[in-house]
Amino acid sequence: MNYTVRLMQQSDVDAAAASLAKAFMNDPLQNYTFPDEQERKERSPAHFKAGVEYGMKF
């Protein structure tokens, strides 16, 4: 498999946040932060989006 590494663009933020939310859906900290599974599914992407956008500054 070949992968291309590139700088993240603003248009990638939502997809990256959704991927992180899915990857960490059963993480103990996420479960503590959002104990209700439905709430976790709804709110986690926005939670991770803030981190992704902050990380793009560097």
C-alpha positions in Angstrom: 0.0 0.0 0.0 1.2 3.5 -0.8 0.4 6.5 1.2 0.9 10.2 0.5 1.6 12.5 3.4 0.5 16.1 3.0 -0.3 19.1 5.1 -3.8 19.1 6.5 -6.1 21.7 4.9 -9.1 23.4 6.6 -11.3 21.3 4.3 -9.9 18.2 6.1 -10.8 19.2 9.6 -14.3 17.7 9.8 -13.2 14.3 8.4 -10.2 14.2 10.8 -12.5 15.1 13.7 -15.0 12.4 12.7 -12.2 9.8 12.4 -10.8 10.7 15.8 -14.3 10.6 17.4 -14.8 7.1 15.9 -11.4 5.9 16.9 -11.8 7.0 20.5 -15.5 6.1 20.9 -14.8 3.5 23.6 -11.8 5.3 25.2 -12.1 5.5 29.0 -11.7 9.3 29.0 -14.4 9.8 26.3 -16.7 7.4 28.3 -16.1 9.5 31.4 -16.6 12.8 29.6 -19.7 11.7 27.7 -21.2 8.7 29.7 -24.2 8.4 27.4 -23.3 6.6 24.2 -25.7 8.7 22.0 -24.4 11.9 23.5 -20.8 10.7 22.9 -21.6 10.0 19.2 -23.2 13.5 18.8 -20.7 15.6 20.8 -17.3 13.8 20.2 -16.7 15.2 16.7 -17.0 18.8 17.9 -14.8 17.9 20.9 -12.1 16.6 18.6 -12.6 19.3 16.0 -11.4 21.9 18.5 -8.2 20.0 19.0 -7.6 19.4 15.3 -8.1 23.1 14.5 -5.8 24.1 17.4 -3.1 21.7 16.1 -3.3 23.1 12.6 -1.8 26.4 14.0 1.6 24.6 14.4 
